[in-house]
Amino acid sequence: MARAELTFAPRLLPSPQAAAYLGVSETTLRGLNIPRKVLGGKRLYDRLALDEYADSLTMEGLDTGVEVNTCRGKFGRRAS
């Protein structure tokens, strides 16, 4: 029986696809402590949980009070 080709993103993802979805390695994904769902013997990441994790990350470059790493004040230049 041939496998059906999906024309949409599946909700539950195995580790390789979940890591690719976040743009990290599988090793990094395992260390992020993102909960998984159990389906039979499979451990799958819920795309909504991956989105929630990504949404919780700090944004760089916005006026969030987080200092953005720049070259200003480095390499002999004075900070203005």
KABEL-V973468 format. One record per backbone hydrogen bond with DSSP energy under -0.5 kcal/mol. CO is the residue of the C=O (numbers start at 1). NH is the residue of the N-H. Records with the same first field share a line. If there is no record, write none. Layout:
# KABEL-V973468
CO->NH, NH
This chain:
# KABEL-V973468
11->47
13->45
14->18
15->19
16->20
17->21
18->22
19->23, 24
25->29
26->30
27->31
28->32
29->32, 34
30->33
35->46
37->39, 44
39->42
42->39, 44
44->37
45->13
46->49, 50
47->51
48->52
49->53
50->54
51->55
52->56
53->57
54->57
62->64
65->67
68->70
71->74
74->77
